Structures are given as C-alpha cells and as structure tokens.
Amino acid sequence: MKLDNAIALGKAGAWKEAQVRVSPGNIDQWFVMLHDKDNKAYVFADNEDKPITHKDLNALAPLIKSLGLNDFTVFL
C-alpha cells in the first residue's frame, strides 16, 4: 500500500490494525503490515511502491500514527 494512499485511507478510518514484523529479506529490518476492516493485509510502502523498512522499530511509530492508528502489534 503506497504511502499517500495509506494515509488517505487512514483519514477515512479504513485501518483496523498495524503489525510490525521482522523483514524476511533482512532480519535487521522491520516492516509494517496493515489490515483493513475486511482483514485484507497490505505491506506499507513508499510512493514508489518499495516497502518501508527501518532498523529502529521506534522510527516506524510516527508513520503508523500518521495512518490514524494509535497502537500496533510487534511480532518477533
């Protein structure tokens, strides 16, 4: 899910939850899975459709908050 689309959907209240998981391609990186009200899952990506990953789990929190979510689940 591209960043601009995800933010627009978040403003409309479309997101049910966010999950932060270890990246399968690099265990030193974290990525965000978004779930909508229909339980459909999306990988959170930038506007070039490249998955957003980060080494610092805390750096993803403001991005998740920008989607209208106040919490997230972390999977190790």
N, C-alpha and C positions, 0 to 999 in steps of 0.2 A: 504494500500500500504506500503510494508516494506521499511524501511529507505534506504537501499542500492539500491533497485530498483527505488525508487522515485528520488534519486539523479542522477542515470544514465539516467533516462528518462528526468530529468530536464536539464542535459547537452545536450541532443538531442533536447531540445526546445519543449517537449511534453506538458508542463503545460500551461494552459490558465489562470487559476486564483487559488488563495487560499482564503479560507474563514475561519475565526477563530470564533468559536461558543462556547457557554456555554455547558459543558458536561451534557447530560441528567441524568447521574447517580450521579453527584456531582456538584451542582451549584457553587461551589467554584473553579472549574477547567475549563480550556479552552482546546479545541482540534482543530485540523486543518482538514478541508475538502479540497481536491484537485480536480480540474476539468481539464480534458484533452481537447484537441482540438475538440473532439467529444461530449463534455459536459457530459461525464461519470464522476461520482463522486467517490472519494476514501477517506477513512479515513487514515490519515497519521499515521503510526505505526513504532515501533522499529523493529529490525531484528527478534525478537521472535513473531512478529505479534500482539503485545499488543499496543493499541492506545497510542500515545504520548499525555499526558496531562500535564498542568502546572498551578499552581496558579497565576503566574505572566505572564500576557499577553505579556509583553515585552521580556520575555525569549524565546518566540516562533519565534520572528522576525529573529534571525540568522539562525534558522533551515529553515525557509521559504526562506531566501536569498540563502541558500546552494542548493536549488532546481532550482535556476535560475530565481526566481521571485523577483521583486523589490518593490512590494506592495501587500497588502492584504486587504480584507474587514472584518470588525468585526460586528458580529451580537449579539445583547444583548438579 
